[in-house]
Amino acid sequence: MCLGIPGQVIAMLDGYEGQLALVDVTGEQRKVNVGMLPEETFAPGDWVIIHMGFVVEKTDQAGAERAMAGLELMGRGRTDLTPHSEAG
């Protein structure tokens, strides 16, 4: 299983054979490689899912919001620290 982080394309970067994009990820700008999806085209405003610096999926805003909600839920983790064997 891999964790994908949603981001929004700000710009495609000149050079790099069209394979690098500048993406906003929760307010932080990151350069990511879009080369794993050669059949896709990317433009400012597009939503993507990123893993290890590579775009692994093109999505829409609703998909990005679902991904972020899932990540936030996982980040909360288990708050009950009682071992499972003791939980009655």
N, C-alpha and C positions, 0 to 999 in steps of 0.2 A: 504494500500500500504506500502511496506517496501522498504528501500533503501539497495541495495546490493553493496558491495565494492569488486572489483576484487583484487585477490592476487595470487601469485605463490608459490607453495609448495617448501620449502627449504629442509625439512626433516620430517619424521614421528618420533615422540618422543617415546623413550623407556618407557615401563610401560603404565599406563593409559588405559590398555586394547586395545591398538592400536587406541584410539579415539582422540589423540591430534597430531596436526601437527604444525610445525613452518612454517609460511608463510610470504613472503615479500609483504608488502602492501605499494606501492609507496616509497620504500626505508626504511621502518620501519618494523622490525621483530615483529610478533605477534604470540602468541599461540592461536590456534583455535580448536574447537571441530568438528570432522568429523562424529560424531555418528548419526547424523540425516540422513545420507546416507549409511546405513549398506550394501547395495548391491554394493557400489562402492569400488574400491581400489585406493589408492593414492600413488604417488611416486614423488620424486623431479622433478621439471619442470612442473608438472600439474598445470593448472589454475583452480581457484575456485572463487565462489561468496560467500561473507561472510555477514551475518547479525547478529548483537548482539553477536559476538564471535562464531557463528556457521556457518559451511559451509552449504549452502542451495542448491548449484548447482555446478556441475563439468562442466567446459566449456573448450573452446580452446582459443588460443591467440586472435583470431578475436573477439570472444565473450567478452573477457576481455577488449579489446580495445573499443568495442562498449559501454560497461558499463561505462568505464572511460570517454568516450566522452560525454555520457549522463549526468554523474555527473558534469563534467566541465561546460556543458551548463546550467544545473540547478543552479550551483554556481554563474553564472553571473547574474541571476535574471533579473528583469525588471530594465532597466536603465532610462526610462522615468518616472519621478516622478509626472507628471501631472495626477491628478485624472481622472478616466475614464469618469466621468460626464462632465469634462471640455474639454476633448480631442474631437476635432471637427470632 
